[in-house]
Amino acid sequence: MGSSEKAGPNYTYDRSKYRAFDHFYIPAYENDTEIAFEPILRATPTQLIHLAESFKKNFAAVKSTASMPFRIASANHSRRLFHQCFMAEKIRTLKAEFDTKSEEEKIAIARDIARAKFNELMGSEDRRYEGGLAILADLEGLLAEDDVKLAAAELMRQSEALTWGTLEVLANDLFITLLNKKPQLTDTLLKDERTKKRFQAKDIALLLSTYSYNLSDHMGDVFGGLVKIDDIETLRAIYEVLMPSNFDLLMLLKGSELWKLNQRRNLILHRRSVVDEMYTRNTGDTLPSGAELIVLPRQLEDDLLLVFRIGALMLNSLPTYSV
């Protein structure tokens, strides 16, 4: 569902006209995740394809979770439409021309014709647009219930935290895999002022025994056990050192939007979304202390796009490592 009413040859929706867009995450296009990830999967080296596939799976899971109310409303609308077609065809099988058919045969005939008519209706742009309006009306009807509005707001907050988590998982897995494949990268990390302080020699010594002092394929596992990339400062430092020539990536890592996403995630996970002075100081948000953080669907959509762009840039750097 797009952003302007009946724009161009395709019907879209002016999001300012429908309250549902303020409470529920509604994807703009079907199959957009598949389309977006196709070039990433194609460009990722075969031996590292699992990283791209895991990122795609986690990313799709967040979108699926966030859009669940919309998906349910959409499925209900489709079922209603099919049922209308099916009931009409069942009535037609009462005609004399079907008298030689058994009840099971009549039902099978009605179902087949109904399915064909349903598919034809769904292929109509006008009918899809009308269906979208019906789905929006169903969602807006749900907002009459306070419990639904509370649940929708909580779903947006948890999806926001999962959005950061999708990037965190990729950053950690990529870090470990790169060091396992290219252990010489650890020398760079241990010499650079931005990262060496994060690795303590005594901790490294304790972990060595885990792998019987054989680090031929486990350097990433050792260093991954020392440092978890679960905060934005560590994320920036590690990838500034590992991918110094990826200027687009570094710009996004240093940007204020990623910083704010991380702060929202921390508030959601550690303070049950209740704003405190530290949050307002770190983000510049004007919400008063004690207020509950609200994550609007459009904010979630922007953050999903941000995480996708960062993940894509990280994965696009892999061929330069020749691993």
ABEGO torsion letter per residue (X at the ends): XBABBGBEABBBBBAAABAAAAABBBBABBGAAAAAAAAAAAABBAAAAAAAAAAAAAAAAAAAAAAAAAAAAAAAAAAAAAAAAAAAAAAAAABAAAAABBAAAAAAAAAAAAAAAAAAAAABAAAAAAAAAAAAAAAAAAAABAAAAAAAAAAAAAAAAAAAAAAAAAAAAAAAAAAAABAAAAAAAAABAAAAAABBAAAAAAAAAAAGGBAAAAAAAAAAAABBBABAAAAAAAAAAABAABAAAAAAAABAAAAAAAAAAAAAAAAGGBBBAAAAAAAGBABBBGBBBBBBAAAAAAAAAAAAAAAAAAAAAAAAAGX
